[in-house]
Amino acid sequence: MQGYQKNLIALLGILMLIFASNLVHILLSDLGFNVIKIFRLANTFLWICALISSVLFLTFYFSREKVATIVLPGMNKKARKNARKICHLFSDRVVVDILGLAVKTRYGAEMPKVNVFLANDLYSGFVAVENIGNYDILNRTEMEQKLSGILSGKWQKYAVTSSELVRGDTYVLYRFEDCQTSMRLIVKDSDEIADFVSPNKHELRLAKDLIWHCNKVPHLAIIARTRAGKSVFAGAYLAPLMIMQGWRVEYNSAKSDIYVQKYSGKSEPNEIVERAEYWVSKMEGRLQLINKAGAEKYTDMPNMVDIGVFFDELGNLNASLEHDKKLKTRWEMAINRLSATGASAGLHIISISQRATREGFLTGLARTNSSDAVIMLGGAASSPSERQYLIPGFEIPARSYGVGQGIAKIDGSGRRWETPHYYETPLFKHYV
């Protein structure tokens, strides 16, 4: 507890004694007891103590650094009540002894201010810890794991998933979410995908709490090792969902599989490059139609459908193109143009690979344009060296992910998904 707080408590205690002394004086006087001199002396002594305590309180108060404030988003009654209960977990003992966040000054121990926000759906929130010169401690991954440990008992379903500094560097936000209540979509058979069709054809549902707004963020990157569930997610869920919402779909992969055949794609490297160049020409034709109509983008054209072009096994494709520099140059030029301008023409690139490295994924402009919507599954999600290529700058605690489990960062899908969050792809019962 800080010096000014101790003196404030002392001052309040003295004032209560003065009040009690006067009350007893009045009661005894009414009963005929002559105790005026005694209580006058007591009151004089207490008033002197109150004056000294007031001076000390004001000295400590104005000499301390001002406490930074943070404006929390609005909460409904239930969320606000639960947020207060979570905040009570961060007592002085926890802050000092467990988290070690108190900063010693000549005025006493400087305690960081702690605030808690909980979303109205009670699924996610954050703990805001004041940055009082202790950022080197606050920013460590170990701190996120300690905070997750404090969320015990009724709140153990919450786990800290990421941390970040707010604007002005006054607070560090530790974002937590419910990691026990699954938001996964369950698909018993392929016909049930129709249950997840959105009335807005530009919105694709990826989970109960996640929608990819492809008219805002046009391209998607999927990174996952073999048997982590990426192909089933892309070919068995995303592609048919797109078709059900009126999209045109093509699935290309450097490794021939059922989805290449099902969605009229190509698997030979030279043919994949040719398809990329074909879609560049289609994109240019669409842009000309949009310009002639005086529109800004494809969403202003009533008869222009979305196009989803999948490029799977990019690591294998890149390895094959190393033997043909001209073909490699053609590929890079085509994919860069598609990623840069395809958004205005309604052409969406879904890039899929086992690794996010330069050799295993897209390069240059195409990589940058695919980093606004990223899903990483399995081992790729748990590897910091892997995450740095597409979602750098986030400290994420090490966790073990199963098939179809990992993290997602999808801009334009709500504040929660602007930072990497735990994600599960739709579960197909007949694949289990």
C-alpha positions in Angstrom: 0.0 0.0 0.0 1.4 3.4 -0.9 2.2 6.2 1.6 -0.7 8.5 0.8 -3.1 5.7 1.0 -1.9 4.8 4.6 -2.2 8.4 5.7 -5.7 8.7 4.2 -6.8 5.6 6.2 -5.2 7.1 9.4 -7.0 10.4 8.8 -10.3 8.7 8.3 -9.7 6.8 11.5 -9.0 9.9 13.5 -12.0 11.7 12.2 -14.2 8.7 13.3 -12.7 8.9 16.7 -13.5 12.7 16.9 -17.1 11.9 15.9 -17.3 9.1 18.5 -15.8 11.4 21.2 -18.3 14.1 20.5 -21.2 11.6 20.5 -20.2 10.2 23.8 -19.7 13.7 25.2 -23.3 14.6 24.2 -24.7 11.4 25.7 -22.9 11.7 29.0 -23.8 15.5 29.3 -27.5 14.6 28.9 -27.1 12.2 31.7 -25.6 14.9 34.0 -21.9 13.8 34.0 -19.4 16.7 34.0 -16.8 15.5 31.5 -16.4 18.7 29.5 -12.7 19.3 30.2 -11.7 15.7 29.6 -13.4 15.6 26.2 -12.2 19.0 25.2 -8.7 17.9 25.8 -9.3 14.6 23.9 -10.9 16.5 21.0 -8.0 19.0 20.9 -5.5 16.1 20.8 -7.4 14.3 18.0 -7.8 17.5 15.9 -4.0 18.0 16.1 -3.5 14.4 15.0 -6.0 15.0 12.2 -4.2 18.1 11.1 -0.8 16.3 11.0 -2.3 13.3 9.1 -3.9 15.7 6.6 -0.5 17.4 6.0 1.2 14.0 5.5 -1.6 12.8 3.2 -1.4 15.9 1.0 2.4 15.7 0.9 2.4 12.0 -0.2 -0.5 12.5 -2.6 0.9 15.4 -4.5 4.5 14.0 -4.5 3.5 10.7 -6.1 3.3 10.2 -9.9 -0.2 10.5 -11.2 -2.0 7.2 -11.8 -2.6 6.6 -15.5 -6.2 5.9 -16.4 -7.7 3.6 -19.0 -11.2 3.8 -20.5 -12.8 0.4 -20.6 -15.4 -0.5 -23.2 -19.0 -0.7 -22.0 -20.2 -3.8 -20.2 -23.7 -5.1 -19.4 -24.7 -5.8 -15.8 -23.5 -9.4 -15.7 -20.2 -8.8 -17.4 -19.5 -5.8 -15.1 -20.3 -8.0 -12.0 -18.0 -10.8 -13.2 -15.2 -8.3 -14.2 -15.3 -6.9 -10.6 -15.0 -10.5 -9.2 -12.0 -11.2 -11.4 -10.4 -7.9 -10.4 -10.6 -8.9 -6.8 -8.3 -11.8 -7.5 -5.5 -9.3 -8.0 -5.1 -8.3 -4.4 -2.0 -6.5 -3.0 -0.5 -9.8 -1.9 -0.9 -11.3 -5.4 0.5 -8.2 -7.1 3.5 -8.0 -4.8 4.3 -11.6 -3.8 3.2 -13.6 -6.9 3.5 -11.1 -9.8 6.3 -9.0 -8.3 4.9 -5.8 -9.9 5.3 -3.4 -7.0 7.9 -0.7 -7.6 9.7 0.6 -4.5 10.0 4.4 -4.2 11.0 6.8 -1.3 7.3 7.3 -0.7 6.5 3.6 -0.3 5.6 0.8 -2.6 4.2 2.0 -5.9 1.3 -0.4 -6.8 0.2 -0.6 -10.4 -3.5 -0.1 -11.0 -5.3 -3.1 -12.3 -8.6 -3.0 -14.3 -10.5 -5.9 -15.8 -12.8 -5.9 -18.9 -15.1 -8.8 -19.8 -17.1 -8.9 -23.0 -20.9 -9.1 -22.8 -20.9 -12.7 -24.1 -18.5 -13.6 -21.2 -16.2 -15.3 -23.6 -13.2 -13.0 -23.6 -11.7 -9.9 -22.0 -8.5 -8.4 -20.7 -6.6 -7.5 -17.6 -5.1 -4.0 -17.9 -2.0 -3.5 -15.7 -0.6 -0.1 -15.3 2.9 0.3 -16.7 4.8 2.2 -14.0 8.3 1.5 -15.2 8.0 -2.2 -15.0 7.3 -3.1 -18.6 10.4 -5.4 -18.8 8.5 -7.6 -16.3 5.0 -7.1 -17.7 5.9 -8.1 -21.2 7.5 -11.5 -20.5 5.7 -14.6 -21.6 6.1 -15.9 -18.1 3.9 -13.1 -16.9 1.1 -14.2 -19.2 1.3 -17.7 -17.8 1.3 -16.4 -14.2 -1.8 -14.4 -14.9 -3.5 -17.5 -16.4 -2.7 -19.3 -13.1 -4.3 -16.5 -11.0 -7.6 -17.0 -13.0 -8.4 -20.1 -10.8 -11.6 -21.6 -9.4 -14.6 -20.4 -11.2 -12.4 -18.5 -13.7 -10.0 -21.3 -14.6 -11.8 -21.6 -18.0 -10.1 -18.3 -19.0 -6.5 -18.3 -20.2 -4.3 -15.4 -21.3 -3.7 -15.6 -25.0 -1.7 -12.5 -25.8 -0.4 -9.2 -24.4 0.1 -5.7 -25.9 0.8 -2.1 -24.9 -2.1 0.3 -25.3 -1.6 3.6 -27.0 0.6 5.9 -24.9 2.3 2.9 -23.3 0.5 3.5 -20.0 -1.1 0.1 -19.7 -0.3 -3.5 -20.7 -3.4 -5.5 -21.8 -3.4 -9.2 -21.1 -6.1 -10.6 -23.3 -7.8 -13.7 -22.1 -10.5 -16.0 -23.5 -12.6 -19.0 -22.6 -10.5 -21.9 -23.7 -12.8 -24.6 -22.4 -16.1 -23.6 -24.1 -15.6 -24.7 -27.7 -16.7 -22.4 -30.5 -16.1 -25.1 -33.0 -18.6 -25.8 -35.8 -19.7 -29.5 -35.8 -20.4 -31.0 -39.2 -22.0 -34.5 -39.1 -22.1 -34.9 -42.8 -21.3 -32.7 -45.8 -24.9 -31.7 -46.3 -24.8 -29.9 -42.9 -22.4 -27.3 -44.3 -25.5 -25.6 -45.6 -26.4 -24.8 -42.0 -23.5 -22.4 -41.9 -24.3 -20.5 -45.1 -24.5 -16.7 -44.5 -27.2 -14.5 -46.0 -24.4 -12.1 -46.9 -22.3 -13.9 -49.6 -19.2 -11.9 -48.7 -19.2 -13.4 -45.1 -17.8 -16.9 -44.5 -18.4 -18.4 -41.1 -15.3 -20.1 -39.7 -16.5 -20.7 -36.1 -19.5 -19.8 -33.9 -17.7 -16.6 -33.0 -15.7 -15.9 -36.1 -16.8 -14.6 -39.5 -14.3 -13.8 -42.3 -15.5 -10.6 -44.1 -13.8 -11.3 -47.4 -15.0 -8.0 -48.9 -12.9 -6.2 -46.3 -10.0 -8.7 -46.0 -9.8 -10.4 -49.3 -7.1 -13.1 -48.9 -6.5 -15.9 -46.4 -3.3 -17.7 -45.4 -3.5 -21.2 -43.9 -0.3 -22.7 -42.4 -0.3 -26.2 -41.0 1.9 -29.3 -41.0 0.8 -32.6 -42.5 -2.2 -34.1 -40.9 -3.0 -31.0 -38.9 -6.3 -30.6 -40.8 -5.6 -27.8 -43.3 -6.7 -29.6 -46.4 -9.9 -30.9 -44.9 -10.6 -27.3 -43.6 -9.9 -25.8 -47.0 -11.2 -28.4 -49.4 -14.1 -30.0 -47.4 -15.4 -26.9 -45.7 -14.3 -23.6 -47.2 -14.6 -24.5 -50.9 -18.2 -26.0 -50.7 -19.3 -23.2 -48.4 -18.1 -20.7 -51.0 -20.0 -22.5 -53.7 -23.2 -22.6 -51.6 -22.9 -18.8 -51.2 -22.7 -18.3 -55.0 -18.9 -18.2 -55.4 -16.8 -19.6 -58.2 -14.1 -21.9 -56.9 -10.9 -23.4 -58.2 -8.5 -25.6 -56.2 -4.8 -25.9 -57.3 -2.2 -27.9 -55.4 1.3 -29.0 -56.2 0.3 -32.4 -54.8 -2.6 -33.9 -56.7 -5.5 -34.8 -54.4 -9.3 -35.2 -54.4 -9.9 -31.5 -54.1 -7.8 -30.7 -57.2 -10.1 -33.0 -59.2 -13.3 -31.9 -57.5 -12.8 -28.2 -58.1 -11.2 -28.3 -61.5 -7.7 -27.3 -60.5 -4.2 -28.1 -61.6 -1.3 -29.9 -59.9 1.7 -29.6 -62.3 3.9 -26.5 -61.5 3.7 -25.0 -65.1 -0.1 -25.5 -65.1 -0.5 -23.8 -61.7 1.5 -20.8 -63.0 -0.7 -20.7 -66.1 -3.8 -20.7 -64.0 -2.5 -17.8 -61.9 -1.8 -15.9 -65.1 -5.3 -16.8 -66.4 -6.8 -15.3 -63.2 -4.7 -12.2 -63.7 -6.3 -11.7 -67.1 -9.8 -12.4 -65.7 -9.1 -9.8 -62.9 -8.1 -7.2 -65.5 -11.3 -7.9 -67.5 -13.4 -7.4 -64.3 -11.6 -4.2 -63.5 -12.4 -2.8 -66.9 -16.1 -3.6 -66.5 -16.1 -2.0 -63.1 -14.4 1.2 -64.5 -16.9 1.3 -67.4 -19.8 1.1 -65.0 -18.3 4.0 -62.9 -18.2 1.8 -59.8 -15.4 1.6 -57.3 -15.2 -2.2 -56.7 -16.9 -5.4 -57.5 -19.5 -5.2 -54.7 -21.1 -2.4 -56.6 -21.7 -4.7 -59.5 -24.9 -6.8 -58.9 -23.9 -9.7 -61.2 -20.2 -10.0 -60.3 -19.7 -13.1 -58.1 -16.8 -13.7 -55.7 -14.0 -16.0 -56.9 -12.0 -18.2 -54.5 -8.7 -19.5 -55.9 -6.9 -22.0 -53.7 -3.1 -22.6 -54.0 -2.2 -25.5 -51.8 1.3 -27.1 -51.1 3.1 -23.9 -51.9 6.3 -25.3 -50.4 6.3 -28.1 -53.0 5.5 -25.6 -55.7 8.4 -23.3 -54.8 10.8 -26.2 -54.7 9.7 -27.2 -58.2 10.0 -23.7 -59.5 13.7 -23.4 -58.3 14.7 -25.4 -61.3 13.1 -23.0 -63.8 13.9 -19.4 -63.0 11.7 -18.0 -65.8 8.7 -20.0 -64.6 9.4 -18.8 -61.0 9.5 -15.2 -62.1 6.1 -15.6 -64.0 4.6 -17.2 -60.8 5.8 -14.4 -58.5 4.6 -11.7 -60.9 1.1 -13.3 -61.2 0.6 -14.0 -57.5 1.8 -10.5 -56.6 -0.7 -8.9 -59.0 -3.5 -11.1 -57.8 -2.9 -10.4 -54.1 -2.5 -6.6 -54.8 -5.4 -5.9 -57.0 -7.7 -8.9 -56.7 -9.6 -7.4 -53.8 -11.2 -4.8 -56.0 -12.2 -7.4 -58.6 -13.7 -9.9 -56.1 -10.8 -12.4 -56.6 -9.7 -14.0 -53.3 -6.5 -16.0 -52.9 -6.4 -18.8 -50.3 -2.8 -19.7 -49.9 -2.0 -22.9 -48.1 1.4 -24.3 -47.0 3.1 -26.4 -44.3 5.5 -23.6 -43.4 5.3 -19.8 -43.4 9.0 -19.3 -44.3 10.1 -17.5 -47.4 11.0 -20.8 -49.1 7.8 -22.5 -48.0 5.2 -19.8 -48.6 4.6 -16.7 -50.6 7.2 -14.0 -51.0 7.3 -10.2 -51.1 4.1 -8.3 -51.8 1.9 -11.5 -51.9 3.0 -12.4 -48.4 2.3 -8.9 -47.1 -1.2 -8.9 -48.7 -2.0 -12.3 -47.2 -1.1 -11.4 -43.6 -4.4 -9.7 -42.6 -6.2 -13.1 -42.4 -4.0 -15.9 -41.1 -4.8 -19.3 -39.6 -2.0 -21.5 -38.2 -2.7 -25.0 -37.0 -0.8 -27.6 -35.0 2.9 -27.3 -34.8 3.0 -24.2 -36.9 0.9 -22.4 -34.3 3.1 -23.4 -31.4 6.3 -22.3 -33.1 7.5 -18.7 -32.5 10.0 -18.9 -35.3 7.1 -19.9 -37.6 4.7 -17.2 -36.4 7.2 -14.4 -37.0 6.8 -14.6 -40.7 3.0 -13.8 -40.8 2.0 -12.6 -37.4 5.1 -11.0 -35.8 5.1 -8.9 -32.7 2.9 -11.1 -30.5 4.0 -13.0 -27.4 2.0 -16.2 -27.2 2.4 -18.8 -24.4 3.6 -22.2 -25.6 0.7 -24.6 -26.0 0.1 -28.0 -27.5 -2.5 -28.1 -30.3 -4.3 -31.1 -31.7 -5.7 -31.7 -35.2 -7.7 -28.7 -36.4 -6.5 -26.6 -33.4 -4.3 -23.5 -33.5 -4.5 -19.8 -33.6 -6.2 -17.3 -36.0 -5.7 -13.6 -36.6 -8.5 -12.2 -38.9 -8.7 -8.4 -39.3 -12.1 -7.0 -39.7 -13.7 -9.7 -37.6 -14.0 -7.9 -34.3 -11.4 -6.6 -31.8 -10.9 -10.1 -30.4 -9.5 -11.5 -33.7 -7.2 -8.5 -34.4 -4.7 -10.4 -32.2 -3.9 -14.1 -32.4 -6.5 -16.1 -30.7 -7.2 -19.8 -30.1 -9.1 -21.3 -33.0 -10.6 -24.7 -34.0 -11.5 -25.5 -37.5 -15.0 -27.1 -38.2 -15.0 -30.7 -37.0 -16.2 -33.3 -39.5 -17.6 -36.3 -37.5 -17.1 -38.7 -40.4 -13.4 -37.8 -40.5 -12.9 -38.7 -36.8 
